[in-house]
Amino acid sequence: DDADALAFGAGLLAIVGEAERMKDWAERASIIEPDDHYMQYNLACAFAQQGETELALDRLEQALGPHSIRSLKEYMLADADLDRLRDHPRYRTLIDRLPE
């Protein structure tokens, strides 16, 4: 029943290469707390680790939602989990949208 625990677990499953289980855990976390910005961010990291670029970017967009959360920009710029996304136009657009 804990979306954050499921999101972190999805990240661990991504690291060990359990892609299908990771996707299941991510879906469960999203159902429990669809509006949790930080949980969606953690799911984006899990999808990025798996090379699921579009799904990772979808989660980042959900993490930002209609709000621009400054702390997420700091995470996005420094988080090695997102390295695969750095050159993607959608990623650049998200970064540009966030306040300094």
C-alpha positions as CSV (number, residue, x, y, z in Angstrom):
1,D,0.0,0.0,0.0
2,D,3.1,2.3,0.0
3,A,3.6,4.0,-3.4
4,D,7.0,5.3,-2.4
5,A,8.2,1.8,-1.4
6,L,6.9,0.4,-4.7
7,A,8.6,3.1,-6.7
8,F,12.0,2.4,-4.9
9,G,11.4,-1.3,-5.4
10,A,10.8,-0.6,-9.1
11,G,14.1,1.2,-9.2
12,L,15.9,-1.8,-7.7
13,L,14.2,-4.2,-10.1
14,A,15.4,-2.0,-13.0
15,I,18.9,-2.2,-11.7
16,V,18.8,-6.0,-11.6
17,G,17.2,-6.3,-15.0
18,E,13.7,-7.4,-13.9
19,A,12.0,-5.2,-16.5
20,E,8.5,-6.8,-16.4
21,R,8.3,-6.8,-12.6
22,M,9.6,-3.3,-12.5
23,K,6.8,-2.2,-14.8
24,D,4.2,-4.0,-12.6
25,W,5.5,-2.3,-9.5
26,A,5.6,1.1,-11.2
27,E,2.0,0.7,-12.3
28,R,0.9,-0.3,-8.8
29,A,2.7,2.8,-7.3
30,S,1.0,5.1,-9.9
31,I,-2.4,3.7,-9.1
32,I,-1.9,4.3,-5.3
33,E,-0.5,7.8,-5.6
34,P,-0.9,9.2,-9.1
35,D,-0.2,12.8,-8.0
36,D,2.9,12.2,-5.9
37,H,5.6,14.2,-7.8
38,Y,8.6,12.6,-6.2
39,M,7.3,9.1,-6.6
40,Q,6.7,9.8,-10.3
41,Y,10.2,11.1,-10.5
42,N,11.6,7.9,-9.0
43,L,9.6,5.9,-11.5
44,A,11.1,8.0,-14.3
45,C,14.6,7.1,-13.0
46,A,13.6,3.4,-13.1
47,F,12.3,3.5,-16.6
48,A,15.4,5.5,-17.7
49,Q,17.7,2.8,-16.2
50,Q,15.8,0.2,-18.3
51,G,16.3,2.2,-21.5
52,E,12.5,3.0,-21.6
53,T,13.1,6.6,-22.7
54,E,9.5,7.5,-23.7
55,L,8.1,6.0,-20.5
56,A,10.7,7.8,-18.4
57,L,9.9,11.1,-20.1
58,D,6.1,10.4,-19.6
59,R,6.8,10.0,-15.8
60,L,8.9,13.1,-15.7
61,E,6.0,15.0,-17.2
62,Q,3.7,13.6,-14.6
63,A,6.2,14.4,-11.9
64,L,6.1,18.1,-13.0
65,G,2.4,18.2,-13.7
66,P,1.0,21.7,-13.9
67,H,3.5,22.8,-11.3
68,S,7.1,23.7,-11.7
69,I,8.9,22.3,-8.7
70,R,12.4,23.8,-8.4
71,S,13.9,20.9,-6.5
72,L,13.0,18.5,-9.3
73,K,15.1,20.6,-11.7
74,E,18.1,20.2,-9.4
75,Y,17.6,16.4,-9.2
76,M,17.1,16.2,-13.0
77,L,20.3,18.0,-13.7
78,A,22.4,15.9,-11.3
79,D,20.8,12.5,-11.3
80,A,22.9,9.9,-13.2
81,D,19.8,7.8,-13.6
82,L,18.6,10.2,-16.2
83,D,21.9,10.4,-18.3
84,R,20.2,8.5,-21.1
85,L,17.6,11.2,-21.5
86,R,19.9,14.3,-21.5
87,D,20.0,14.8,-25.3
88,H,16.3,14.0,-25.9
89,P,14.3,17.1,-27.0
90,R,11.4,16.3,-24.5
91,Y,13.9,16.2,-21.7
92,R,15.4,19.6,-22.7
93,T,11.9,21.1,-23.0
94,L,11.1,19.9,-19.4
95,I,14.4,21.4,-18.1
96,D,13.7,24.7,-19.8
97,R,10.2,24.9,-18.4
98,L,11.5,24.7,-14.8
99,P,12.4,27.8,-12.8
100,E,16.0,28.6,-11.9
